[in-house]
């Protein structure tokens, strides 16, 4: 579709919308006029009904009273006796009750008998003969007469005994008429009652639409049914439609003006930008994008989107490649994980089966047990790496900055790693001499720094069969950082693998890597720790030449005490006295059995607690206990809770944690809680005896 076809369609849409609007406008205008007529008609109808009912209601008390009086036996007797005193004293006093101006009595032949009247009506006999003639059959009648004083409403009834309330079983004994003058007071009261203005009129006035008044009328007829005059009622009508009509005229005028403006501006604001967009989509014209961006409003934003679109495409391609690589790495990781776990498990299960089911000499048994021990350690290392990576991903690990004697730290790591190098490797392991050693203790995360150094140095040893491995540091005062280097003359890493070497689950595939195993998490964990401490890590490596890993951390001195660089010495272990009482808090029977078997090599007195609460009670009741090995996870009361309670009663008692939790954060939590030290499961006999000897040695000194 081209622009030349699009613009006419837009114009067609505008015109069709205009036609639709005009149709709706016409329908609305017609509907408004019809509603106006209907509203006036309905209002007039309801007004007329209201007036009729109120006018009839106004005379209802008179009709009720006259009906009662004309069924009165004493009134019947009056027409027999013509007792004027009775009439004046009884009936005449009811002028106020009737709210009337004339009370007249006529005999059964229609002759005037007596009357009682107000000052408004002077005449004695005002009732036409025809009205009396109409009463020959009895009943009640209402009509109007014209007097010099004005229009008079007359209500009359025939007089009967009380046993003829319907006035149909007996002939009338006489006739009684009540009349009231429809004067100004009456008109004003009726006007208030009907909320209207009232005048006497001979003509009927119709309601005119748009005059804001509605009219109603009541014909006032004489006894023969002829209209002598009318009561004309008028009321304000506050429903205005003329403003609505004027608004509709304004709307159609505004629509026409708007239509013209739309046609003019559509070309400028729509046709031209659409043409530019077509050029961009068809050719990617950068000039068209620039012009589109110069247009104000949404088209400027669209121009920016076009400009960003190509960049986004590139990013999407990169993201797709990265996602595919991630999927591949995950698949590779799962395969490696299965292999790395099954390999030590196969060795553990296989050699355990040989120990149980075959006859072996002592040398073979020792060899098999060493294999099982090594496989178990490898399995624990794999699990530790997985847990550590999981904590890094979930942001559960934060740096814990403390004061560190860097020289002592490097010396200790050197000695610790040196004794673990397999004797089969011909490696010269050494420290890189520091030209400018730190003059003060530094502030950093000691645990994470040691972990990074151990990971990188162990990696160098793992992939170096002969040659040298060295590590050390230099202080960069100018950039305020410490740079650590780990050098080896091992296999080296191909340059193509440099960019992926720190990715998790990424392992350089080779015969050696397959042989040494591993999940490929060590370098990823090291990189995460270095960045967590605010530093960076890099790699320089050549195949068959070796590798140099360098990482830096911020330099921050603890300006409290100047340190003295100590020479590197082997750590000496002094065994303590092999006596004393040790409480082992362990709920698992197999783990306690292992402790028991290990302790048989010494002369310690062993006591067991199967939960934290029992450990507290034993410490409270047995002051001879010298040391507690406290399992962290136990029923009823865990190791942390038990520690708190024991320290409250025996603050000097040394308590060492034994736990399957082995992360750096777990170590910090253990020391913070108040434990003297900790040992991780699986239990290492040498490490256990080292801790116990250290405790009893310090105790003997004190």
C-alpha positions as CSV (number, residue, x, y, z in Angstrom):
1,X,0.0,0.0,0.0
2,X,1.4,3.4,-1.0
3,X,0.9,6.8,0.5
4,X,-1.1,8.0,-2.5
5,X,-3.8,5.4,-1.7
6,X,-3.6,6.0,2.1
7,X,-4.3,9.8,2.1
8,X,-7.6,9.5,0.1
9,X,-8.7,6.8,2.5
10,X,-8.0,9.1,5.4
11,X,-10.1,11.9,3.7
12,X,-12.9,9.4,3.0
13,X,-12.8,8.4,6.7
14,X,-13.1,12.1,7.7
15,X,-16.0,12.7,5.3
16,X,-17.8,9.5,6.3
17,X,-17.4,10.4,10.0
18,X,-18.8,13.9,9.2
19,X,-21.8,12.4,7.5
20,X,-22.3,10.1,10.4
21,X,-22.0,13.0,12.8
22,X,-24.6,15.1,10.8
23,X,-27.0,12.1,10.9
24,X,-26.6,11.8,14.6
25,X,-26.9,15.6,15.0
26,X,-30.2,15.6,13.0
27,X,-31.6,12.7,15.1
28,X,-30.6,14.5,18.3
29,X,-32.2,17.8,17.2
30,X,-35.4,16.0,16.2
31,X,-35.5,14.1,19.4
32,X,-34.9,17.2,21.4
33,X,-37.9,19.0,19.8
34,X,-40.1,16.0,20.3
35,X,-39.0,15.7,24.0
36,X,-39.8,19.4,24.4
37,X,-43.3,19.0,23.1
38,X,-43.9,15.8,25.2
39,X,-42.6,17.5,28.3
40,X,-44.9,20.5,27.9
41,X,-47.9,18.2,27.1
42,X,-47.3,15.9,30.1
43,X,-46.8,18.8,32.4
44,X,-50.0,20.5,31.3
45,X,-51.9,17.2,31.7
46,X,-50.6,16.7,35.3
47,X,-51.2,20.3,36.2
48,X,-54.8,20.1,35.0
49,X,-55.4,16.9,37.1
50,X,-53.8,18.5,40.1
51,X,-56.0,21.6,39.8
52,X,-59.2,19.5,39.4
53,X,-58.4,17.4,42.4
54,X,-57.4,20.3,44.6
55,X,-60.5,22.3,43.7
56,X,-62.7,19.3,44.4
57,X,-60.9,18.6,47.6
58,X,-61.5,22.2,48.7
59,X,-65.3,21.8,48.7
60,X,-65.3,18.2,50.1
61,X,-65.7,19.3,53.8
62,X,-68.8,21.2,52.8
63,X,-70.3,18.2,51.0
64,X,-69.6,16.0,54.0
65,X,-71.1,18.5,56.5
66,X,-74.2,19.1,54.4
67,X,-74.8,15.4,53.9
68,X,-74.8,14.9,57.7
69,X,-77.1,17.9,58.4
70,X,-79.7,16.9,55.8
71,X,-80.1,13.4,57.4
72,X,-80.9,14.9,60.7
73,X,-84.4,14.1,62.2
74,X,-84.6,17.5,63.9
75,X,-84.0,19.2,60.6
76,X,-87.0,17.2,59.2
77,X,-89.1,18.4,62.1
78,X,-88.0,22.0,61.3
79,X,-89.7,21.9,58.0
80,X,-92.9,20.8,59.8
81,X,-92.8,23.5,62.5
82,X,-90.9,26.3,60.6
83,X,-89.2,27.1,64.0
84,X,-86.9,30.0,63.0
85,X,-85.4,30.2,66.5
86,X,-84.2,26.6,66.2
87,X,-82.8,27.2,62.7
88,X,-81.0,30.4,63.7
89,X,-79.6,28.9,66.9
90,X,-78.6,25.6,65.4
91,X,-78.1,25.8,61.6
92,X,-77.3,29.5,61.5
93,X,-74.4,29.1,63.8
94,X,-72.7,26.7,61.3
95,X,-71.6,29.4,58.9
96,X,-68.0,29.2,60.2
97,X,-68.1,25.4,60.3
98,X,-69.1,25.4,56.6
99,X,-66.7,28.4,55.9
100,X,-69.7,29.6,53.9
101,X,-71.5,32.9,53.3
102,X,-75.1,31.7,52.9
103,X,-77.1,28.8,54.5
104,X,-80.6,28.7,53.0
105,X,-83.7,26.4,53.6
106,X,-86.5,25.7,51.1
107,X,-89.6,23.6,51.6
108,X,-90.5,20.6,49.6
109,X,-92.3,22.8,47.1
110,X,-89.3,24.9,46.5
111,X,-90.5,27.9,48.5
112,X,-87.9,30.0,50.4
113,X,-88.2,29.3,54.2
114,X,-85.3,30.9,55.9
115,X,-81.6,31.8,55.5
116,X,-78.5,32.7,57.5
117,X,-75.8,34.7,55.7
118,X,-72.7,36.7,56.1
119,X,-72.3,40.3,55.2
120,X,-71.0,39.3,51.8
121,X,-74.4,38.1,50.5
122,X,-77.3,40.4,51.1
123,X,-80.0,38.7,49.1
124,X,-82.5,36.3,50.8
125,X,-83.5,34.0,48.0
126,X,-80.6,33.3,45.7
127,X,-81.3,29.8,44.6
128,X,-82.8,29.4,41.1
129,X,-86.1,27.5,40.8
130,X,-84.6,25.2,38.3
131,X,-82.0,24.0,40.9
132,X,-84.9,23.0,43.3
133,X,-86.7,21.3,40.4
134,X,-83.5,19.1,39.9
135,X,-83.8,18.0,43.5
136,X,-87.3,16.5,43.2
137,X,-85.7,13.1,43.2
138,X,-83.4,13.9,46.1
139,X,-79.7,13.7,46.4
140,X,-76.8,16.3,46.4
141,X,-75.9,18.9,43.8
142,X,-73.2,21.5,43.1
143,X,-73.4,24.5,40.7
144,X,-72.4,28.1,40.4
145,X,-74.4,31.3,40.2
146,X,-73.6,34.9,39.2
147,X,-74.5,37.5,41.8
148,X,-73.6,41.2,41.9
149,X,-71.0,40.4,44.5
150,X,-69.3,37.9,42.2
151,X,-69.4,34.1,41.4
152,X,-70.9,32.0,44.1
153,X,-70.4,28.3,44.6
154,X,-73.6,26.5,45.7
155,X,-73.9,23.0,47.2
156,X,-77.3,21.7,47.9
157,X,-79.0,18.6,49.3
158,X,-82.5,17.3,50.0
159,X,-83.5,16.7,53.6
160,X,-84.5,13.2,54.8
161,X,-84.9,11.2,58.0
162,X,-81.7,9.6,59.4
163,X,-82.8,6.1,58.3
164,X,-82.5,7.2,54.7
165,X,-78.8,8.2,54.4
166,X,-78.8,7.6,50.6
167,X,-81.9,9.8,50.1
168,X,-83.6,7.4,47.8
169,X,-86.3,5.6,49.9
170,X,-88.3,8.7,51.0
171,X,-89.4,11.9,49.5
172,X,-87.6,15.1,50.5
173,X,-89.1,17.2,53.3
174,X,-87.2,20.2,52.1
175,X,-84.0,21.5,50.7
176,X,-80.8,23.0,52.2
177,X,-78.3,25.0,50.3
178,X,-74.7,26.2,51.3
179,X,-73.2,29.0,49.2
180,X,-69.8,30.7,49.4
181,X,-68.5,33.7,47.5
182,X,-65.4,33.0,45.3
183,X,-63.9,36.3,46.3
184,X,-60.2,37.5,46.4
185,X,-59.4,35.6,49.6
186,X,-60.7,32.3,48.1
187,X,-58.7,32.9,44.9
188,X,-55.5,33.7,46.9
189,X,-55.9,30.6,49.1
190,X,-56.6,28.4,46.1
191,X,-53.5,29.9,44.4
192,X,-51.3,29.0,47.3
193,X,-52.7,25.5,47.4
194,X,-52.1,24.9,43.6
195,X,-48.9,27.0,43.4
196,X,-50.3,29.0,40.6
197,X,-51.8,32.3,39.6
198,X,-55.7,32.3,39.2
199,X,-58.0,34.6,37.3
200,X,-61.6,34.5,36.0
201,X,-61.7,34.2,32.3
202,X,-64.2,33.5,29.6
203,X,-61.6,32.1,27.2
204,X,-59.5,28.9,27.3
205,X,-55.8,29.7,27.1
206,X,-53.5,27.0,25.6
207,X,-50.0,26.3,26.7
208,X,-47.4,27.7,24.2
209,X,-44.1,25.9,23.9
210,X,-41.2,28.1,24.8
211,X,-43.2,30.6,26.9
212,X,-42.1,29.0,30.2
213,X,-45.8,28.8,31.5
214,X,-48.4,26.1,31.6
215,X,-52.1,26.6,32.0
216,X,-55.1,24.7,33.4
217,X,-58.8,25.8,33.7
218,X,-62.0,24.8,35.5
219,X,-65.4,25.5,34.0
220,X,-67.9,27.0,36.5
221,X,-71.4,25.8,35.3
222,X,-74.9,26.8,36.6
223,X,-77.6,24.4,37.6
224,X,-78.5,23.8,34.0
225,X,-74.9,22.8,33.1
226,X,-74.1,26.0,31.2
227,X,-70.7,27.6,31.7
228,X,-70.9,31.0,33.2
229,X,-67.2,31.6,33.6
230,X,-63.9,29.8,34.0
231,X,-61.1,29.7,36.6
232,X,-57.8,30.0,34.7
233,X,-54.7,28.7,36.4
234,X,-51.1,29.5,35.2
235,X,-47.8,28.2,36.6
236,X,-44.2,28.8,35.8
237,X,-42.6,26.1,33.8
238,X,-38.8,26.0,34.6
239,X,-37.8,23.3,32.0
240,X,-35.9,25.3,29.4
241,X,-35.1,23.8,26.0
242,X,-34.3,27.0,24.1
243,X,-30.7,26.9,25.5
244,X,-30.3,23.3,24.3
245,X,-31.5,24.2,20.8
246,X,-29.0,27.2,20.8
247,X,-26.2,24.8,21.9
248,X,-27.1,22.5,19.0
249,X,-26.8,25.3,16.5
250,X,-23.4,26.2,18.0
251,X,-22.3,22.6,17.7
252,X,-23.1,22.3,14.0
253,X,-21.3,25.6,13.3
254,X,-18.3,24.5,15.3
255,X,-18.3,21.1,13.4
256,X,-18.2,22.8,10.0
257,X,-15.3,25.0,11.1
258,X,-13.5,22.0,12.6
259,X,-14.0,20.0,9.4
260,X,-12.3,22.6,7.3
261,X,-9.4,22.9,9.8
262,X,-9.0,19.1,9.9
263,X,-8.8,18.9,6.1
264,X,-6.1,21.5,6.1
265,X,-4.0,20.1,9.0
266,X,-4.4,16.4,8.1
267,X,-2.1,17.0,5.1
268,X,0.5,18.8,7.2
269,X,0.4,16.6,10.3
270,X,-0.4,13.2,8.9
271,X,0.2,12.9,5.1
272,X,3.8,14.3,5.3
273,X,4.9,12.2,8.4
274,X,3.3,9.0,6.8
275,X,5.3,9.6,3.7
276,X,8.5,9.9,5.7
277,X,7.7,6.7,7.6
278,X,7.2,4.8,4.4
279,X,10.5,6.0,3.1
280,X,12.2,4.8,6.4
281,X,10.4,1.4,6.3
282,X,11.2,0.8,2.6
283,X,14.8,2.1,2.4
284,X,15.9,2.8,6.0
285,X,16.6,6.4,4.9
286,X,18.5,8.2,7.7
287,X,17.6,11.6,6.3
288,X,13.9,10.7,6.5
289,X,14.5,9.5,10.1
290,X,16.1,12.9,10.9
291,X,13.2,14.8,9.4
292,X,10.7,12.6,11.2
293,X,12.4,13.3,14.5
294,X,12.2,17.0,13.9
295,X,8.4,16.8,13.8
296,X,6.9,17.6,17.1
297,X,4.6,15.1,18.9
298,X,4.4,11.4,18.5
299,X,6.1,11.3,15.1
300,X,9.2,12.6,16.8
301,X,9.0,9.7,19.2
302,X,8.4,7.3,16.3
303,X,11.6,8.7,14.7
304,X,13.5,7.9,17.8
305,X,12.0,4.4,17.8
306,X,13.2,3.9,14.2
307,X,16.6,5.1,15.2
308,X,16.7,2.7,18.2
309,X,15.2,-0.2,16.2
310,X,18.4,-1.2,14.5
311,X,20.3,-1.1,17.8
312,X,17.6,-3.2,19.4
313,X,17.9,-5.8,16.6
314,X,21.6,-6.1,17.2
315,X,20.9,-6.5,21.0
316,X,18.3,-9.1,20.3
317,X,20.7,-11.1,18.2
318,X,23.3,-10.9,20.9
319,X,20.7,-11.8,23.5
320,X,19.6,-14.8,21.4
321,X,23.1,-16.0,21.0
322,X,23.7,-15.5,24.8
323,X,20.5,-17.4,25.6
324,X,21.4,-20.2,23.3
325,X,24.8,-20.3,24.9
326,X,23.2,-20.3,28.4
327,X,21.0,-23.2,27.4
328,X,24.0,-25.1,26.1
329,X,25.9,-24.3,29.2
330,X,23.1,-25.5,31.4
331,X,22.8,-28.7,29.4
332,X,26.6,-29.2,29.7
333,X,26.4,-28.4,33.4
334,X,23.7,-31.0,34.0
335,X,25.8,-33.5,32.2
336,X,28.9,-32.6,34.1
337,X,27.0,-32.6,37.4
338,X,25.7,-36.1,36.8
339,X,29.2,-37.2,35.8
340,X,31.0,-35.4,38.7
341,X,28.6,-36.7,41.4
342,X,28.4,-40.3,40.0
343,X,32.2,-40.5,39.7
344,X,33.0,-40.2,43.5
345,X,29.8,-42.1,44.4
346,X,30.8,-44.9,42.1
347,X,34.2,-45.1,43.8
348,X,32.6,-44.9,47.3
349,X,30.0,-47.6,46.5
350,X,32.5,-49.8,44.6
351,X,35.3,-49.9,47.1
352,X,32.9,-50.2,50.0
353,X,31.4,-53.3,48.4
354,X,35.0,-54.7,47.9
355,X,35.8,-54.0,51.6
356,X,32.6,-55.8,52.7
357,X,32.5,-58.8,50.3
358,X,36.1,-59.7,49.6
359,X,39.1,-60.8,51.6
360,X,41.8,-58.2,51.5
361,X,45.1,-57.7,53.2
362,X,45.8,-54.6,55.3
363,X,47.6,-52.7,52.6
364,X,44.7,-53.2,50.2
365,X,42.1,-52.2,52.8
366,X,44.1,-49.0,53.5
367,X,44.4,-48.2,49.8
368,X,40.6,-48.7,49.3
369,X,39.8,-46.5,52.4
370,X,42.0,-43.7,51.0
371,X,40.1,-43.9,47.8
372,X,36.8,-43.7,49.6
373,X,38.0,-40.8,51.7
374,X,39.2,-38.9,48.7
375,X,36.0,-39.5,46.8
376,X,33.9,-38.3,49.7
377,X,35.9,-35.1,50.0
378,X,35.4,-34.5,46.2
379,X,31.7,-35.0,46.6
380,X,31.5,-32.5,49.5
381,X,33.5,-30.0,47.5
382,X,31.0,-30.2,44.6
383,X,28.1,-29.7,47.0
384,X,29.8,-26.7,48.6
385,X,30.3,-25.0,45.2
386,X,26.7,-25.5,44.2
387,X,25.4,-24.1,47.5
388,X,27.8,-21.1,47.3
389,X,26.8,-20.3,43.7
390,X,23.1,-20.6,44.7
391,X,23.6,-18.1,47.5
392,X,25.4,-15.7,45.2
393,X,22.6,-15.8,42.7
394,X,20.0,-15.1,45.3
395,X,22.0,-12.2,46.8
396,X,22.2,-13.9,50.2
397,X,26.0,-13.2,50.5
398,X,27.2,-9.7,51.5
399,X,30.7,-8.5,52.2
400,X,31.8,-8.6,55.9
401,X,34.6,-6.1,56.3
402,X,37.1,-6.6,59.1
403,X,40.7,-5.8,59.9
404,X,43.2,-8.1,58.3
405,X,47.0,-8.6,58.7
406,X,47.7,-9.2,55.0
407,X,51.3,-10.5,55.4
408,X,50.2,-13.1,58.0
409,X,47.3,-14.1,55.9
410,X,49.5,-14.7,52.8
411,X,52.0,-16.7,55.0
412,X,49.3,-18.9,56.5
413,X,47.7,-19.6,53.1
414,X,51.1,-20.5,51.6
415,X,51.8,-23.0,54.4
416,X,48.3,-24.4,54.3
417,X,48.3,-25.0,50.5
418,X,52.0,-26.2,50.4
419,X,51.3,-29.3,52.4
420,X,48.3,-30.2,50.2
421,X,50.3,-30.4,46.9
422,X,50.4,-34.0,45.7
423,X,53.9,-35.5,45.9
424,X,53.4,-36.8,42.3
425,X,53.6,-33.2,41.0
426,X,57.1,-31.7,40.4
427,X,56.1,-28.1,41.3
428,X,58.2,-25.4,42.8
429,X,55.6,-23.6,45.0
430,X,56.7,-20.2,46.2
431,X,55.6,-16.7,47.1
432,X,56.2,-13.7,44.9
433,X,58.3,-11.2,46.8
434,X,56.5,-8.0,47.6
435,X,58.6,-4.9,46.9
436,X,56.2,-2.6,48.8
437,X,54.5,-4.6,51.5
438,X,51.5,-3.0,53.4
439,X,52.6,-1.0,56.4
440,X,49.3,-1.3,58.3
441,X,46.5,-3.8,58.6
442,X,43.9,-3.4,55.8
443,X,40.1,-3.5,55.9
444,X,38.6,-6.1,53.7
445,X,36.5,-9.3,53.8
446,X,39.0,-11.8,55.1
447,X,37.0,-14.9,54.4
448,X,36.2,-14.0,50.8
449,X,39.7,-12.9,50.0
450,X,41.1,-16.1,51.3
451,X,38.6,-18.1,49.3
452,X,39.5,-16.3,46.1
453,X,43.2,-16.9,46.7
454,X,42.7,-20.6,47.6
455,X,40.5,-21.2,44.5
456,X,43.0,-19.5,42.1
457,X,46.1,-21.1,43.6
458,X,44.5,-24.6,43.8
459,X,43.5,-24.2,40.1
460,X,47.0,-23.3,39.2
461,X,48.3,-26.4,41.0
462,X,45.6,-28.6,39.5
463,X,46.6,-27.8,35.9
464,X,50.4,-27.7,36.4
465,X,52.2,-31.1,36.4
466,X,55.7,-29.6,36.6
467,X,57.2,-26.1,36.7
468,X,56.3,-23.5,39.3
469,X,53.3,-21.9,40.9
470,X,53.6,-18.6,42.7
471,X,51.4,-16.0,44.2
472,X,51.7,-12.7,45.9
473,X,50.6,-9.1,45.9
474,X,51.7,-5.5,45.2
475,X,50.3,-2.2,46.6
476,X,49.2,0.4,44.0
477,X,49.1,3.5,46.2
478,X,48.4,5.8,43.2
479,X,45.1,4.0,42.4
480,X,44.5,3.0,46.0
481,X,44.2,-0.7,45.4
482,X,46.0,-4.0,46.1
483,X,46.8,-6.2,43.1
484,X,47.1,-10.0,43.6
485,X,48.8,-12.2,41.0
486,X,48.7,-16.0,40.7
487,X,51.2,-17.4,38.2
488,X,51.8,-20.9,36.9
489,X,53.6,-22.7,34.1
490,X,50.8,-25.1,33.5
491,X,48.8,-26.0,30.4
492,X,47.5,-22.5,29.7
493,X,44.2,-21.5,28.2
494,X,43.4,-20.9,24.6
495,X,42.6,-17.3,23.8
496,X,39.2,-18.2,22.4
497,X,38.2,-19.4,25.9
498,X,39.4,-16.3,27.7
499,X,36.0,-14.4,27.4
500,X,34.1,-17.4,28.9
501,X,36.5,-18.6,31.5
502,X,34.7,-16.8,34.4
503,X,31.2,-17.9,33.3
504,X,29.5,-20.3,35.6
505,X,29.3,-23.9,34.5
506,X,32.0,-23.1,31.9
507,X,34.9,-25.5,31.8
508,X,37.7,-25.6,29.2
509,X,37.3,-29.1,27.8
510,X,40.5,-31.1,27.6
511,X,41.9,-34.4,28.7
512,X,43.4,-32.8,31.8
513,X,40.1,-31.0,32.8
514,X,38.2,-34.3,32.3
515,X,40.8,-36.0,34.5
516,X,40.8,-33.5,37.3
517,X,37.0,-33.0,37.2
518,X,35.0,-30.2,38.6
519,X,31.8,-28.3,37.7
520,X,33.5,-25.1,36.5
521,X,32.2,-23.0,39.3
522,X,35.4,-22.1,41.1
523,X,36.4,-19.2,38.8
524,X,32.7,-17.9,38.7
525,X,32.6,-17.8,42.5
526,X,36.0,-16.1,42.6
527,X,34.9,-13.4,40.1
528,X,31.6,-12.8,42.1
529,X,33.6,-12.4,45.4
530,X,36.1,-10.0,43.8
531,X,33.4,-7.8,42.4
532,X,31.5,-8.0,45.7
533,X,34.6,-6.6,47.4
534,X,34.8,-3.8,44.8
535,X,37.5,-5.1,42.6
536,X,38.1,-6.7,39.2
537,X,39.7,-9.9,37.9
538,X,41.6,-10.6,34.7
539,X,43.5,-13.4,32.9
540,X,46.6,-13.6,30.8
541,X,47.4,-17.0,29.4
542,X,49.0,-18.9,26.5
543,X,48.7,-22.5,25.7
544,X,51.7,-24.6,26.9
545,X,53.2,-21.4,28.5
546,X,51.1,-21.0,31.6
547,X,48.6,-18.5,33.0
548,X,48.6,-15.4,35.2
549,X,45.4,-14.5,37.1
550,X,45.3,-11.0,38.5
551,X,42.7,-9.4,40.7
552,X,42.5,-6.2,42.7
553,X,40.6,-5.0,45.7
554,X,40.4,-1.5,47.1
555,X,43.2,-0.4,49.4
556,X,41.9,0.8,52.8
557,X,44.3,0.9,55.8
558,X,43.4,0.4,59.4
559,X,45.7,3.1,60.8
560,X,45.8,1.7,64.3
561,X,48.8,-0.5,64.6
562,X,51.7,-0.9,62.3
563,X,52.4,-4.5,61.5
564,X,55.7,-6.4,61.4
565,X,56.4,-8.7,58.5
566,X,56.9,-12.2,59.9
567,X,59.0,-14.9,58.2
568,X,57.2,-17.9,56.8
569,X,57.4,-20.8,59.3
570,X,55.8,-24.1,59.4
571,X,52.8,-24.3,61.8
572,X,53.6,-26.4,64.9
573,X,51.0,-28.5,66.5
574,X,51.4,-29.2,70.2
575,X,49.2,-32.0,71.5
576,X,47.4,-31.5,74.7
577,X,46.9,-33.9,77.5
578,X,44.9,-36.8,76.5
579,X,42.5,-36.7,79.3
580,X,39.4,-34.7,80.2
581,X,35.6,-35.0,79.8
582,X,34.0,-34.1,76.4
583,X,30.2,-33.8,75.9
584,X,29.1,-34.7,72.4
585,X,25.6,-33.2,71.6
586,X,24.6,-35.3,68.5
587,X,21.1,-36.6,67.6
588,X,22.2,-38.9,64.8
589,X,23.4,-42.4,66.0
590,X,25.8,-43.0,63.1
591,X,27.5,-39.6,63.5
592,X,27.9,-40.2,67.3
593,X,29.3,-43.7,66.5
594,X,31.9,-42.1,64.3
595,X,32.9,-39.7,67.1
596,X,33.1,-42.6,69.5
597,X,35.3,-44.6,67.3
598,X,37.6,-41.7,66.6
599,X,37.8,-40.8,70.3
600,X,38.9,-44.4,71.1
601,X,42.4,-43.3,69.9
602,X,42.5,-40.9,72.9
603,X,41.8,-41.2,76.6
604,X,38.9,-38.7,76.8
605,X,35.8,-39.4,78.8
606,X,32.9,-39.2,76.4
607,X,29.3,-38.2,77.4
608,X,26.4,-38.0,74.9
609,X,23.4,-35.7,74.6
610,X,20.8,-36.5,72.0
611,X,19.3,-33.0,71.8
612,X,20.1,-29.4,72.9
613,X,17.9,-29.5,76.0
614,X,19.6,-32.6,77.3
615,X,23.0,-30.9,76.6
616,X,22.0,-27.9,78.7
617,X,20.9,-30.2,81.6
618,X,24.1,-32.2,81.5
619,X,26.3,-29.1,81.5
620,X,24.4,-27.8,84.5
621,X,24.6,-31.0,86.5
622,X,28.1,-32.0,85.5
623,X,30.8,-29.4,86.3
624,X,33.6,-31.8,85.2
625,X,32.8,-31.3,81.5
626,X,35.8,-29.6,79.8
627,X,34.6,-29.3,76.2
628,X,31.3,-29.5,74.3
629,X,31.0,-30.6,70.7
630,X,27.6,-29.1,69.8
631,X,25.6,-30.2,66.7
632,X,23.8,-27.2,65.3
633,X,20.7,-28.9,64.0
634,X,19.0,-31.0,66.7
635,X,15.4,-31.7,67.8
636,X,13.7,-30.0,70.8
637,X,16.4,-27.3,71.1
638,X,19.0,-26.5,68.4
639,X,22.7,-25.8,68.9
640,X,22.4,-22.0,69.0
641,X,19.7,-22.0,71.6
642,X,21.6,-24.5,73.7
643,X,24.8,-22.4,73.5
644,X,22.9,-19.4,74.8
645,X,21.5,-21.2,77.8
646,X,24.9,-23.0,78.7
647,X,26.8,-19.7,78.5
648,X,24.3,-18.2,81.0
649,X,25.2,-20.9,83.6
650,X,28.8,-21.7,82.6
651,X,30.3,-18.8,80.6
652,X,33.9,-20.2,80.8
653,X,32.9,-23.6,79.2
654,X,34.4,-24.0,75.7
655,X,31.8,-25.0,73.0
656,X,32.7,-26.0,69.5
657,X,30.1,-26.2,66.8
658,X,29.8,-29.3,64.5
659,X,27.7,-28.6,61.5
660,X,26.9,-29.6,57.9
661,X,26.7,-25.9,57.0
662,X,30.0,-24.8,55.6
663,X,29.6,-21.5,53.8
664,X,31.4,-18.3,54.8
665,X,28.2,-16.8,56.1
666,X,27.6,-19.8,58.3
667,X,31.1,-19.5,59.7
668,X,30.5,-15.9,60.6
669,X,27.2,-16.7,62.2
670,X,28.8,-19.4,64.4
671,X,31.5,-17.2,65.6
672,X,29.1,-14.3,66.2
673,X,26.9,-16.5,68.3
674,X,29.8,-17.2,70.7
675,X,31.2,-20.6,69.7
676,X,35.0,-21.1,70.3
677,X,35.3,-22.7,66.9
678,X,33.6,-25.2,64.5
679,X,34.2,-28.3,62.6
680,X,32.3,-29.3,59.4
681,X,30.8,-32.6,58.5
682,X,32.1,-34.9,57.1
683,X,34.3,-35.0,60.2
684,X,38.1,-34.9,59.5
685,X,40.0,-36.8,62.3
686,X,43.1,-34.7,62.0
687,X,41.1,-31.4,62.2
688,X,39.1,-32.7,65.2
689,X,42.2,-33.7,67.2
690,X,43.9,-30.4,66.3
691,X,40.9,-28.4,67.7
692,X,40.6,-30.6,70.8
693,X,44.4,-30.4,71.5
694,X,44.4,-26.7,71.1
695,X,41.5,-26.3,73.6
696,X,43.2,-28.5,76.3
697,X,46.6,-26.9,75.6
698,X,45.2,-23.4,76.3
699,X,43.3,-24.7,79.3
700,X,46.4,-26.2,80.8
701,X,48.3,-22.9,80.3
702,X,45.6,-21.0,82.1
